[in-house]
Amino acid sequence: MVPHLVPRQLVRLFRWQVACARGASVQPRTWAAACRIPSLLSPWGATGTSHLVCRSSSSTSPCAPEVVLTQERYPVTRLPFSVVSEEDLEAFERIIPGRVVTDPEVLEASNVDWLRTVRGGSKVLLRPRTSQEVAHILRYCHERNLAVNPQGGNTGMVGGSVPVFDEIILSTAQMNQVISFHSVSGTLVCQAGCVLEELSHYVEERGFVMPLDLGAKGSCHIGGNVATNAGGLRFLRYGSLHGTVLGLEVVLADGTILNCLTSLRKDNTGYDLKQLFIGSEGTLGVITAVSIQCPPKPTAVNVAFLGCPGFAEVLQTFSSCRGLLGEILSAYEFMDAECMRLVTHHLCLTSPVQESPFYVLIETSGSRAEHDAEKLSDFLEQVLSSGLVTDGTVATDQMKLKALWALRERISEALSQDGYVYKYDLSLPTERLYDLVPDLRARLGSRAKHVVGYGHLGDGNLHLNVTSEAFSPLLLDALEPYVYEWTARQRGSVSAEHGLGFRKRDVLSYSKPPEALRLMQQLKALLDPQGILNPYKTLPAQA
Amino acid sequence: MVPHLVPRQLVRLFRWQVACARGASVQPRTWAAACRIPSLLSPWGATGTSHLVCRSSSSTSPCAPEVVLTQERYPVTRLPFSVVSEEDLEAFERIIPGRVVTDPEVLEASNVDWLRTVRGGSKVLLRPRTSQEVAHILRYCHERNLAVNPQGGNTGMVGGSVPVFDEIILSTAQMNQVISFHSVSGTLVCQAGCVLEELSHYVEERGFVMPLDLGAKGSCHIGGNVATNAGGLRFLRYGSLHGTVLGLEVVLADGTILNCLTSLRKDNTGYDLKQLFIGSEGTLGVITAVSIQCPPKPTAVNVAFLGCPGFAEVLQTFSSCRGLLGEILSAYEFMDAECMRLVTHHLCLTSPVQESPFYVLIETSGSRAEHDAEKLSDFLEQVLSSGLVTDGTVATDQMKLKALWALRERISEALSQDGYVYKYDLSLPTERLYDLVPDLRARLGSRAKHVVGYGHLGDGNLHLNVTSEAFSPLLLDALEPYVYEWTARQRGSVSAEHGLGFRKRDVLSYSKPPEALRLMQQLKALLDPQGILNPYKTLPAQA
């Protein structure tokens, strides 16, 4: 019998480098910190299709270059919606007095996505406070054939949260009230505009956690999270929003309030309508309130950072940890050696373990620290003794946890410093999760500077990134549609967690058959016959 | 510090009565064992609306009285579908040679629901083996305007799985192949007709469990489970099928095969169409294959059976156990003193604890026996020392676990021996879960023999049962619509896990607003414009 080790012993067993703990701390870059969304790392250069970002030297602000209007950059035609008139503005002013925004400077932040890849030309932003106000607005827009762009925290990754032309921006920012919290069941009911981080604090003070957590939590709205079916860091443990959202209130395109805001874990009375709106990106209705199941707050969290000799061992380590960590496993992330080289080179972080072909970050969350430590210790002994893992370190205190997480979370930032980045967010069968990376290295040869793979292995989610010194149309042609076709052959998803929004809507057919697309279009036509809700998003341009 | 106790010590701490372990063993009654669905306890008298069961003395079989035809007992009018002709039978024979059943004796079992409350008059049962065959059949029926009743294991509780008139029965029984199982991720892909228990054995041999478990597991089909959004015993731990089902293959009313059978945990490419079919009871499409996420198999299971002095203490004990048992809590069931009196009186079971106003059954499932025992011990010490619990017993071995579970699971059987049973399956806000029981006792007075409450407290699911010596229309009038209206005032669900099927379709509006009903009807019209799929089910008769 191998003796069980508590974390303190584990720290001695593996090499813990103090330099890493300092070097790996998260330091938001000046641009992001100075401009907007302070809780997010700089998006500059780290875009989903960043070759479309305007990189001209002209700039409208001291901190970032101007983003070209979407309608000028993309082949997209304005649909025959009405144009907002003075009478419309007066009507809105009557519905929500004092909350009709037309100041271009204020509108700028809502017309441009946070990745700065798309830019709309909306002339009006509405800030309702209640579902009734949203209903009144949509009824009016429906009658007037005015297009509407629902907007939460505007933290989306695919250009889904900003207008393409002059759509009215309907912001949930002032719908930010908690409606109820049930201290026995952990059910939270709140308005759609509540910021995720504020909700997290609210429920954590009451002994629960939100079932989702995202890098954008300081800005994103729960309504937007649900509308985009956000994945995030707690997905492996608490699953999809399709399981944790208990009820929704949604305002339909014609202003009908659909009240399915129950707090029941079980309800089999008819079709589960709320599911339609989870992940529909505001194209089928505007989510105005959310009822969500919060799990109890774990009292102990551990993070292990390990080196593996190959991807087969990364997979076997995952199997082993599912067995031995069982119910306390809360994250299983991986990154390849190229990723580590980029974060150590560009961000001056220090690897806490010996150089390895692959690295794995494992997080446990449980209700009893000593039990979790014992499980983790036994797991580590098994994977070390069997050669699945060649080196590793474990952290339990908050600062070291963050430092280890930073090695994984800051890969995107390191990539953006490496040059021009081509980014793909794919779901693939776990056993083939990494195959595309060496395949692309061989295909691209010296045309690419780096081809790297990392992501949420536990969720089958690969972040595939390719860098080059500068944007190259030839390189892009070598990547697309090759990457999408490769993913389609594995029956994978060309958008694992980011959705389709505006920028990815035309790749839907790589992951869904024509019959599914047709049904989606029928659902859109049923729920929004005039197409006024978030037009030009989610579904491909043509039938 | 209170010392930690292992289960053996706990057994000594509490009173474990050997008599109980014997007395509480599950003994299927002769009727059920002799007739059909051997894995299920006898349904006789234990029906959702059992006053509708024919109790005439005439009988078509030696073991059960005949069930009156639904069309004779209920006010329902046949819709203008075509009648199956000889040419139709020949066409089906060409599609599935040798698998077109017209023998009335074989058809009998598929025309009557297992609760023996409804009976259709179908003349033909089809047994396709592939999705292509299902598509071919539906395309033909769609062209010919023939109504179709999809049928899995026929274990539904609300008359949803048998024909009302002469609908063609489309059985999934021969679609029973496992398509794939992924030993790293635990993803199972199989045909819709696989029996749940067989799937459980299959994945358990590979170190996983099915995320759902039901009393009917020996008969029910996974396709039917998904079509009815089955809840069951593992709901508290693994959540809803809306979260655990990864993909579906569905044949639409016109024969279109909708292939959304991916095995991806994350896929945000367009609307999540599979969600539409989960819980739609075969009215929107026929599920032909399922992809489902199986969690790792727990290596340790404990059950505690406790006595509580009041319902407030039942709730506080739940809060306490969520905190102290955390991630290993897998069931929290409760029953009142009347329930215990019924199971001890009618079934000669012995209560393992002192007489109490309420009893709680708590199950833990984890990956490490000694850790789970320690957590459970600490929890029990806390609830005992604080007076939330006044007595209790704990079991870890398989026989005693089953004996304790039997006290809870056999309540329904005891009720059926107590007289005529009026049954309701409600979801309610947890804090009000029991309020309706004393309310009804006061309302009904001596008209009722017993009014009892029990159920899945952890899921907010109350099983409310009223008994009387014989069926009484006056008592029924005192119960309905009172129970439904009371539930509606709490924003509860009048069908927590059983669905609506045929028998409950007219109570939908107690739990869903008119706007939701209208949208459901629109979805039905979109997906099945002729209404051939499982007609007379789920949605109310009139618009």
Interface residues (C-beta under 8 A of the other chain):
Chain A: H182 S183 V184 S185 G186 G207 T228 N229 G231 F235 G239 S240 H242 G243 T244 L252 T256 I257 L258 N259 C260 T262 S263 L264 R265 K266 D267 N268 T269 G270 Y271 D272 L273 Q275 L276 I278 G279 S280 L284 P296 P298 T299 L315 F318 S319 R322 G323 L324 L325 G326 E327 I328 S365 G366 S367 R368 H371 E374 K375 S427 L428 P429 T430 E431 H456 D459 G460 N461 R491 G492 S493 V494 S495 A496 E497 H498 G499 L500 V507 L508 Y510 S511 K512 P513 E515 A516 L517 L519 M520 Q522 L523 L526 L527 T538 L539
Chain B: H182 S183 V184 S185 G186 G207 T228 N229 G231 F235 G239 S240 H242 G243 T244 L252 T256 I257 L258 N259 C260 T262 S263 L264 R265 K266 D267 N268 T269 G270 Y271 D272 L273 Q275 L276 I278 G279 S280 L284 P296 P298 T299 L315 F318 S319 R322 G323 L324 L325 G326 E327 I328 S365 G366 S367 R368 H371 E374 K375 S427 L428 P429 T430 E431 H456 D459 G460 N461 R491 G492 S493 V494 S495 A496 E497 H498 G499 L500 V507 L508 Y510 S511 K512 P513 E515 A516 L517 L519 M520 Q522 L523 L526 L527 T538 L539
